[in-house]
Amino acid sequence: MDRTQQAPLLTEAQRVEWERIQTRVARANATLRRARKRGDEVEIGKAKRAHERACEARARFCEPLTAGLYAPTRVRATFEHRWFSHPVVGQHVFVVEMVLDRRDISGPQYRTVRVISEVGAPPTGARSAPTCSGIAWFAVRDVISSGRYIVLDEVAS
């Protein structure tokens, strides 16, 4: 499988449709967030359905464009953060297991399923593991070869 890849190029009509879909997803997400904040169960149900429909539309749009691009289904990712607490400086390292959440136009999007290890946390314990991460299509090969992402499962194409 050729792992050198570029993001799909969109025509002007596709770009307009993509912007419309992304706006719909963002609005549905904001509506869901506001409904949860108010605690209105009826509005939460409506907002969840609207968000699901918007995400399904995004998946239907992306699927034919990204079907041939390489993205592992499960990865072990390493995230490093520097922190400073006078007079101490440290390196906080998370190792997490992530699964492929969706294949977007810009690249695969992963979500964290479990934290494998955490080393070097600041004294305040103010940091938590990332909940999601995305990679640009052109950088997938570089991120894997650098060791920041270790492939656990391949995509069944």
BELZICOR-V211797 format. One record per backbone hydrogen bond with DSSP energy under -1.0 kcal/mol. NH is the residue of the N-H (numbers start at 1). CO is the residue of the C=O. If there is no record, write none. Layout:
NH_CO + NH_CO
This chain:
15_11 + 16_12 + 17_13 + 18_14 + 19_15 + 20_16 + 21_17 + 22_18 + 23_19 + 24_20 + 25_21 + 26_22 + 27_23 + 28_24 + 29_25 + 30_26 + 31_27 + 32_28 + 33_29 + 34_30 + 35_31 + 36_32 + 37_33 + 38_34 + 39_35 + 40_35 + 44_40 + 45_41 + 46_42 + 47_43 + 48_44 + 49_45 + 50_46 + 51_47 + 52_48 + 53_49 + 54_50 + 55_51 + 56_52 + 57_53 + 58_54 + 59_55 + 60_56 + 61_57 + 62_58 + 63_59 + 66_62 + 67_63 + 69_66 + 74_153 + 75_98 + 76_150 + 77_96 + 78_148 + 79_94 + 81_92 + 83_90 + 85_88 + 88_85 + 90_83 + 92_81 + 93_119 + 94_79 + 95_117 + 96_77 + 97_114 + 98_75 + 99_111 + 100_73 + 101_109 + 102_109 + 104_107 + 109_102 + 110_133 + 111_99 + 112_131 + 113_97 + 114_97 + 116_95 + 117_95 + 119_93 + 125_122 + 133_110 + 135_108 + 137_106 + 139_136 + 143_139 + 144_140 + 145_141 + 146_142 + 149_143 + 150_76 + 152_74 + 153_74
